Amino acid sequence: MLQLSFEFAGESSTIAKRGVPKRREDELDRAYARASDWSRALAARVGQPVRLVVTDNRSTMLAARSKGGRLEVRLHHMFLTAEENILAAVGDYLSDSDAQAASAIDRFVEENRSRFVAPGPPQDTLRSAGRHHDLRAIADDLARRHFGGALEVRITWGKRVQPRRRQRSLQLGTYLPEERLIRIHPVLDQSWVPGFFVEAVVFHEMLHHDMPAVVQNGRRHYHTRAFRKRERSFEYHSVAQQWQTDNLWRLLRGK
């Protein structure tokens, strides 16, 4: 994955390349001047040192967090082609969570995604039919029962990853908004895992598709009060939570 980092603290700008193939270094060097300008301008706009990390992440276009007395901003490289008004919008969004700035950024991403964001896995490479649970059938049924009809969301079983020793938690599902893709952990595709529990996990991720994150004070909140209220509307919510409590140890073992 492409990753450049730029730091600007008022006097100098530095660059670090991580995991960049040799054949791409010239291309990235050409981006340096533009990104250096961005890091300097953002530092001035937000009023604190900025570390700018330029990536080609498909799922996260813009993210920021305070770290070590500076603001670390992760930015997709498409922004390096933007006009000054988008730079200003990013600064306003990072400074004040400005709603108009957020809308301008969203429009810019939508207009440029097809040019700069590598596509996710094609539909025919997705694997929704498992040995014991069919995710596509589950999602379609949930859409009919809880979302008023079909949702434009893709779903697949993820890759099997062996849990680490002494691991205490397991991410059973994820949702990638830019790809409109739900991935479900394949550990759930077992005969002893009840259908209502797989439904509960899929329902949770479908809610993320239907209820985008809310931005408050510069932070994105995914599990809002409204989100939790809708999650509890799932008819098997309580029994699914109890089943997970009773069987997490089996899921962590993977069998």
N, C-alpha and C positions, 0 to 999 in steps of 0.2 A: 504494500500500500504506500502510495506517495505520502510523504510527510515532511514538511519544512517547518522550522520554527524560527521566529524572529523576535528579538527582544529590543524594546526601546524604553529607556528610562530618562530621557531628556537630553542625552549627549551623544550616544552612539547606538548603532544598530548592528546586531550580529546575526549570523545565519548558522543553522545546524541541519545537516541532512541525516535522516535515519532510514535505513533499509531501502535506499534508492539505488536501483540498478544503474550500472555505469552508462548504459545507452541512453538514460533519461537525464543525465546530469546537465547537458547543454540546455535542454528544454527548461529545466528547473532554474538554471542560472539566469535565463532570460526573464523569468518571473520575479527574480530577486528585487529588482528596482521597484517594481509595482508594489510588492508585498511590504517592502521596507517603508514605502510611502504610507501604506495603510497602517502599519504599526505605529508610525510617528503621529499620524493624524488621529488615530483612535486614542493614543495616550493623551494627546492634548484635549480631546473632546470629553473623555471620561474623567480627566483630572487625576490620573494615577498611572504608574508604570504599566505597560502592557507587554505580555508575551503572546505573540500571534503564532498560532500553529495552523499551517495551510495543509489540508488533506484532500483526498478524493473519496472520502467516506460516502457510501451511497445512502445511508439512513439518517445521518445527522449533518445538516447544512451549516448550522450555527449554534454554538454552545459557549458558555462562559462560566468561570468560577474564580473566586478569589483564592490565591495560593501564594504563600510566602511574601506577603506584602505587595503583590501585584495582581493584575487581572489577567488570567489566562484565557485567551479567546481562540476557540477552534473554529476555523472557517473553511468552507469548501472552496476549492480553487476557482470555481466559476465567478466568485466575487471579485477576483482580480481583473475581470473584464468590465466591471460595472462602472457607471458614471458616478460623478461626485454626489449626486442626490442619494444614491444607495449607500455610499460611504457615510453620509450624514445620517441616514436612517438607521444604520447599524449603530452608530455612536449614540443616537437618541434612544434607541431600544436598550442598549447596554446601560445607559445612564439612568433612564427614568421609566423603562418598560412602556414607552409611548405606544399607544394603540395604533395610531396612524403609521408610525414607523414600522411596527410589526406587520401591518397590512402591506406596506410597500415592499418589505422584504419577502413576504409570502408570494406576492405577484411576481417579483423578480425571479424567485426560485422556480415557480411554475412555468414562466416563459422560457427559462433556460435549461430546465432539467434534461430535456431530450438531447441537447447539444453537449452537455458536459457530464451527465451522470450515467455511468455504465449501467446497462439494464440488469435487472435481477434475473434469476433463472427463468427460462421460457416455461410457458404453461405445461408443455409436454414433458418437462423434466421434473415437475412436481410429483410427489408421491403421497397421495391422500388416502389411497386404499391400503390398509394394513392387514395383517393376518387376522386380527380380531376386531378392529374398529375402523370404520370408514369415515375419515374426517370430513370429506366433501358432503356425504349424506348427513352427518351430524350438523355441519354448519348450515346447510340448506334448511334442515328441519328447524333449527334454532332461529334462523332468519324469518321463517314463516310464523313461528310461535311468538317471537319477542320483538321483531324489528319491522313488522308490517310488510314483509316481502323480501325479495332477494337483495343482498348486499354485494357491492362490487369489491370483494375481497378474496384473495387466493389463500389457500391453506395447504400445508404439507407436513409430513413427518420430518423432523430434523435428523441430523446425523447422530449416531450413537456415540457418546463420550463416556468413558469409564469414570465413575465418581472417584474423587480423590479420597485418600485414606483419612478417616476421621471427619469427613465432610458432614455438615449438620443441616444443610438445606439443598434444595434442588429447584432450578428454574424450569418449571414444567411447560411454560409457553412464553412466546415473545411475539410482538407485533412490530413490523417495520412499516411506518406510515408512507414513506416515499415509494415503497414497492407494493403497498397494499397487500402485504403478505404476513400470514400467521404461520409460525412454526411451532409444532408441538413435540415435546420430548418423546422419543420412541420408547422410553421405558413404560409408557402408558399403554402401548400396544401389546398387552398380555391378557390371557384369558381370565386371570383372577382380578384384573382391574375392572370394576363395574362401569357400565356405560354411562350412568348418571354422573360419575366423577369425571370422565373424559368430557362429557357435555359441559360440566361446570368450568373446566379449564378453557375450553373453546369459547364459551360464553363470555368469560372474563376478557379474552383477547379481542373478541368481536366488539365488546363495549369500548375498548381503546380505539377501534376503528370508527365507531359511531360517535364517540365523545372525545374529541381532541383535547390535548393538554391545555390548561388554563394558566396564563402567565400573570404572576403577581410578584411585584418587587424584584423583577428581573429573574425570577425562578419559574420553571415550568412545574405545575402540579398535575399529576396524572390521576391519582386516587382521591379526587375531591369528595365532598359530602354527597353531591348529586350522583357521582359515580358509584359510591358505596351503596346508596339507596337503590339504584337500579340493579346493582349486583345482587342485593338481597331479594330482589323480585324473582330471581330464578327459583323455580319450585323445589329444587333439591339443594339449595344453597347450604342450609344448616347441616343436612346429613352428609354432604360432600366435605364440608369442613371437618366434621367429626371423623369421617373415613380417612382423610389425609392425616389427621393427628394420630389415628390408630395404626396407620400403615406406612408412614413416612420411612420407617426403618427398612421396610421391604423394598420400597422404591429406591432408596439409597444403595441397597445391595444389588439392585438391577434385576432381581428375579424373585 
